[in-house]
Amino acid sequence: MFESLYLTCLLLFVYRHLCVFVGLLLIVIVYLKTWSNIFPFRLEYATQNLRRYRTSRLTSHPSLTGEPHHHIAYLKVHKTGSSTAQTLFLRYGLDRNLTFVVANNKSWFPNIISLNDTVIPGYNIIPPPHGHHYDILCFHVVYNRSAFEGIMPKDTKYIGIVREPFLQFQSTLRYFNPKTVFGDGRNVSTYLKSPKLFENPKEISFTNNRMAYEFGFPASLFQFYDSLKVEQYLEKLGKEFDFVIINEYMEESIVVLRRILNWNVKDVLFFTKNISIKKPTIDDADLNERKLYHRYAKLDYALYDFFLERFWQQIYIYGQDILKEISYFKSLRRTVEHFCITTPGKGLDVESSPWSAPFRITFEDCRRMLESEFWYYTQIMRRQYH
């Protein structure tokens, strides 16, 4: 009798939790369905991964309490939409008089610390003002954990960003028009059939697994792909980075970022920066080039897939509440964007929500969201060193 009662209770317990899991999975699937028009493969990918997340390495619920985090190392990766997220850190730090890591570079783009090296005190970065320490690193530089730790506080949150590799490659082609691809009358297909013939190892490349390069992958892996060593390095990055933004899920990523940093909703409102007028499309030529690029850019694809899976793990751990916040944030962001474009002089009062106290958007807030990286750089240099 007692055994039957115990078995019945156990079955009810399992059934109840299974229903909760299936319900959450269906909500996520419906949510993803509405945003899968550009990347039809994403829904299937996310669904497959969500089924595995009950055994995820991420077992603890990230903190939603405590003080906001002011110490941040953001790896700004080329052509990943990184300027959009960077503006959040620039605005946040400038508003709070925080100290930024800036380049010791007056001969070219002053906002770039290095295209092929990490931070080197006394060489490519300016020391912090007397009596201060660095709070935020968010300008272009190559990642190296020990070098970053050498200049940043111990409680620094490490944030990165990645983009679907072929779209990142296409963006690179539009922006840089690299000779490695288009030199001597070549086209993209010709380059992708034998890319190593055209890449010069002595020159800085933006087309040879650039995301992996800026994440500091060992140089040997760019010559000889070793799946075990790649996996080991990805596991290392997974332990070192608190969060990596996924470009294709920018708004969702920013909501997760807000929770990790314990920032206010107002702190993470943004306008999309430096976007191409040409919308991403997929045709037969693109599909063929995509296949060729996938064969070539193995490091970038391994990096992207690793952090995309980790991203969905983090979404899953937060549960249904974060899906509600994402929906709220998307609606609010569009409201603020419309207000800033049409009637910024009047001010916009935002009511309280489960995720935020009431706040007001002013003309100055709108202007700060629209300002360029160079404007912020100028303000930072003037405040820190003049």
N, C-alpha and C positions, 0 to 999 in steps of 0.2 A: 504493500500500500504506500509506504513512505517512498520506496524507490520509484513508483509510478508518478507520485506527486512531484518528486524531485525532477524526474525526466520531463514532465509537463512544464514545470517552471523554467527549466533550462531551455526548452524549445521556444517558449514564449519570449524569453530574454533574447535569444539569438534572432528570432523573427523580428522583434521590435527594432533592434540595432541594424538589422539588414534593411529594413524599410527606411530607416533614417538615412543610411548610406545611399541607397538607390534613389531616394528622393532628392538628395543633394546632387548626385550625379546627373539626374535628369535636368535639374535647374541649371547646372553648369553647361550641359549640352545645348539646351535651348538658348542660353545666353550666347554661347560661342557661335551658334548657327546664324545669328543675326550679323555677325562680324566676320563671316568667312567668305565674302564675295570676292576679295582680292586673292586670298590664298586658300583655294578649295581643299588643299591637303591638311590644313591646320585642325579642322574639326576631328577628322579621323585620328590624327596624331594625339591630340589632347585627350580624346576619349580613351584611346588605348593606354595612355599613361595614367589617367585617373584610376583605372582599374588596379594599378599596381601600387597606389600611394598608401595603402594600408600598411605596407612594409617599408615605408620611406625611411631614409636616414634622418629626416627632419622630424623628430618626435616631440619636440617641445613647442608650445604655443608662444610666439614672439610677444614680448611685453607691450602692453598698451598703457602702462602707467609710468610715473617717474618724470624726471626732468627732460626737456628736449635736448637732443644731442647737437653740440656745436662743433665738434671735431670730426671732419669729414675728408676722406681722400677719394675723390671721384676720378676714375679713369676715363678721360674724354677721348673716345676712339673715333677716328676719322670716318666720315660719311655713314654714320649710324643714327643720325638724328640727335647727336650728342649735345648740340648747342641748345636745344630745347630744354633738356634737363639741366644743363650747366647754368642757365639763367636763374633757376631756382636757388642754386647755391650762391651765385653772385649776389642776387637780391637779398637773400637771407643774411649773408655775411655783412654786406654793406649796411643794411638796416641796423645791425647789432654791433657795428664797429669791430668786427672780427678781423684777424690778420690772415692774409692770403699768401700762398707761395707764388711768387712771380718770377718771370724769367730775367736773367741777367743777359739781355740780348737787345742790342740797339742797331744791329745791322740789317735785320729783316723783320718778319712779323714779330712784334714785341710780346704778343700774347702766347707765343709758342715757346715752351721751355726747351724741348728737343723733339726732333722727328725720329731719331735713331738711338737715343740714350735715355737713361733714367735721370732722376734728380741727383746732382752732384754739388754739394755745398762748396762755396768758394769758386765755383766754375760757371754753372748755368742757372743758378738761382741767387737772388739777392737775399742776404740775411734779414731776419725779421727786425723791426725797430728795437732799439735798446729797451730791455725790460719786458719784452713780449716774446711769445712763442707762436709758431704757426698754428692756425685753427683749421683752415680749409685749403686743400689742394684741388684745383679743378681745371687747370690749363693743360694743353696737350703735352704729354711726356710718356715714355715707355715704362711699363710697370716693372718694378723690382721690389719685392717685399722688404728685404733688409734695408734697401736704400730709403724706402718710404718710412719704415719704422724709425730710421735714424733721424728724421726731421719732424715726424708727427707725434702727438701725444699718444700715450698707451691706450686710451679709451677711444681712439679714432674708429669711426665706422667706415668700412671700405665698400664703395659702390662702383659698379661698372655698367657698361651698356654694350649690347650686341644687336645685330640686325641680320635678317635672313641673308646669307652670304651672297647669293646671286644679285639680289637687289642692292646690296652694299657695293658690289662690283660694278653694276650699271651706274650707280650714283657716282662712283669714282671716275668712270669713263666720261660722264657728262661734265664733271667739274674740272678734272685735270687734263683731259684729252691726252693721255700719256703716249709718248713716242714708242714705248715698248709694245703697245697694241696697234697704234695707227701709223707708225713710222714706215717709210718706203712704200706707201700705198696699201699697206695691209688693212684688213678688216678684223672684226672681233673673232669670227670663225677661224680665220687663218691663224691668229694668235693662239686661240684655245686648243687647236689641234697639236701644237708643239710649243707651249708657253716657255719652257725652259731654254729654248733656242734664242728667245728674244730678251730674257731677263738677264741683266748684268748684276752679278752678285756684289760688285764693288759699289753699286749705286743704291740709293734709297728707293725702294719699290713700294708703290701703293696698290699693286695688283697681285702680289705674291702672298696670299694669306695674311693680309694686312691686320685684320683683327687679332689673329693669333700672335702676330709680331708685337703689337702694342700691349697685349696681355703677357708679354715676356716669355713666350715659349722658347725652349732651348734651341739654339741655332742649328744644331745637328738635325733636328726634326724637319727643317725646311729642305734639307737635301735628301734625307732618307726617312720615310714615314715608318715609325715603329709604333704599332697599336698599343703595346704594353706601356711604353714610355709616355705616349699621349694620354692614356688613361691615368697613369700615375700623376702626371702634371695637372690634369683636370681635377683629380681628387684634391690635390694641393690647393688649387684655386678655389675649389668648393669650400675648403676650410678657411681660407683667408678672406674671401669676399662675403660681406654680410648680405649683399643683394646685388643682382645684376639686372638692370632694366632691359626689357625686350621691346625693341622699337615698334614691332607690329602690334604690341599691346601697351602703348605708351600710357594711356589713361589708367588702365588697370595697374600698370607698374608703379605709377606715381602714387596711387592709393596705398599699395604695399609699402612703398618708400616712406610715405607719411607715417604709417604705423611704426615702422622700424625706427625712425628718427624721433618719434613722439612730437611731431610738428603739428601746428594748427592747419586746418583746411585752407585758410587764406594764404598760408605760406607756400602752398604747392599749386596754386592756380597758375596757369601758363597759357601762352600763345605758342603755336607751332612755329619754329624758326627754320629758315634756310631750306624750305621745301621746294622741290622741282615743280614747275608748272605741269610737266608731263606726268600723267598718272600711270602707275605700273600696270602693265597688261601682259597677258601671256598668249603668244601666238606660236606657230610651228617653228619659226626661226629661233624664238626665245627658248622653246623647249629643247631644241637641239643644242643650243649654246649652254643652256642650264645643265644638261647632261655632261657636256664637256667640262664645264667649270666645276661641277661636283667631283669629277674625277681628279681635277687639278687641285682644288682648294680643300683638301681633306682636313687640314688643321682647322680652318675656319668653320667647316661644317661640324666637326667634332665639338668645337667650342660652343657653337650656337645650340646644337642639339642638347648638350649637357646642361646649359643654363636655361634653356626653354623648359626642359623637364623639371628642373629645380624650381623654376617659376611656378609651374602648376602645382608642385608639391606645396609651396608656400601658400598659394591661394586655397588649396584644399584644407590645410591646417586651420586657417582662419574660419572656415565654415560659411554658412549662409549669410552671416552679417556682412562680410566683406563684399558679397555680391550686391547687397542692398546699397552699401556705401559707394561702390563703383557706379551703379545706376544714378545715384544722387549726384556724384561728382561730375559725371558726364553732362547731366542736365544743367548743373550749376555752372560748369565751365562754359557751356554754350550761351547761357544767359549773360554771364560776365563778358564774354567776348563780344556779343551783340551790343551790350551796353557801352563798352569801351569804344566801339566803332561808331556808334550813333549818338549817344547823349552822355559823354563822360563828365561833363561839367556839373551835372545835377547830383551825382553821388548815387550809389546803389546800396540799399540796406538789405543784408542777407539775414534771414531769420535763423534762430537756433535749430539744430538738428541733433540726432543722436550722436553725431561725430564732431559737432562744433558748437561753440557758443556763438551768439549773434555777432556779426561784424559788418563793417561798411567798406565798400570799394569807392575810392576817390579817383579824381583825375590823375593824381600822382601815382596811384597804384597802377592805373592803366598804362601810364607812360613807362613805368619801370618794367612792366611785363613786355613792352614792345622794344625796349632799348637793346642795342647791339652789344656784343661781347667787347668791342673796342671802347664803347662808351663806359662800360663797367671797369674795364682795365684802366682807363684814364682816371676815373674817380678813385680807384684803389691806389694807384701810384701817387696821386695828389694827396690823399689822406695819410698814407703810410710813410711817405718819404719826403714830404715837403713841409 
